[in-house]
Amino acid sequence: MKTFDEYRLEYLDYLKVTKNYSPHTITSYETDLNQFKDYICKSENTDDFKNINLNKLDLNFLKSFISELSDPLTFKKRYSRKTLSRKISVLKSFYKFLIKKKYIDKNYASFLLFPKTVKKLPSFLSEREMIKLLGEKNITEISITDKAVIELFYSTGIRLSELINLKLTNVNFNNRTIKVFGKGSKERIVPFGSKAETAIKNYIKIRDICNLNNLDILFLSNNGKKLYPMQVNRLMKKNLSLVTDMKKKSPHVLRHTFATHLLDKGADIRAVKDMLGHESLSTTQVYTHITPEKLKKVYKQSHPRA
């Protein structure tokens, strides 16, 4: 019988090679499994996993682990329902793998229930705020690089990781599209608008000055290296602070804004799903919330006394 660590490493290798999960996702899974391992250690009062039979870690044991994660006295802060759901999902996936490999006899994790989650509406900017940020009247002062980054985020809805890894050769100015490699290295083609095209071309004029290492990456830092996430997050926070007081000022806000504005204007939800790179249509449906602007438009068009 293998040790828990051997099972864990084989499972993580399976996620990497067979499932083609991203390094970030694998790190998250590894963290959750290590937390489960620590709980087993504490409960069994041992560090010797050779003598631990995973078949004995029944449903009650798994429930007690989840219950401890939910206890604010155990940790400095209580885990959110979303985080708990992820940890349960990892356990379910891990146990399903163990069953598939016939390492255990029964999948107790399949009986775990996810906590009820309260759906939060995504944070997004209004059209007026976007005009104020990117309009041609120079209401805000944005550098050439910042403008190109923000225009591309807003014009395509791509993720932070997709933007910083975007290659110049994957930008097609002839038909205004970019080739993006999203989660699981899945490729998709996303169109961009004329404003983004102008901003990117203006940026490319100064890009060669920074491209000391002759990289094919589109966006480069001043030292000629690929941008790292913290740089882009700071860039977004600085510029979004000019037009909004919302707490969250991350690149994902523009992804939310992109989807919300498209659907508000009547875009087909399936097309938006494909542009965002979502696996399921249900993931995209979070953006079908009714905005005040849309309510007013419907009222004016439909009410006889409007």
Secondary structure, DSSP 4 states (H G I P E B T S, - for coil): ---HHHHHHHHHHHHHHTS---HHHHHHHHHHHHHHHHHHHHHHT-S-GGG--GGGS-HHHHHHHHHHHT-TTTSSSPPPHHHHHHHHHHHHHHHHHHHHTTSSS--GGGG--PPP-PPPPPP---HHHHHHHH-TT-SS---HHHHHHHHHHHHH---HHHHHT-BGGGEETTTTEEEEE-GGG-EEEEE--HHHHHHHHHHHHHHHHH-TT---BSSB-TTSSB--HHHHHHHHHHHHTTT---S--SHHHHHHHHHHHHHHTT--HHHHHHHHT-SSHHHHGGGGPPPHHHHHHHHHHH-TT-
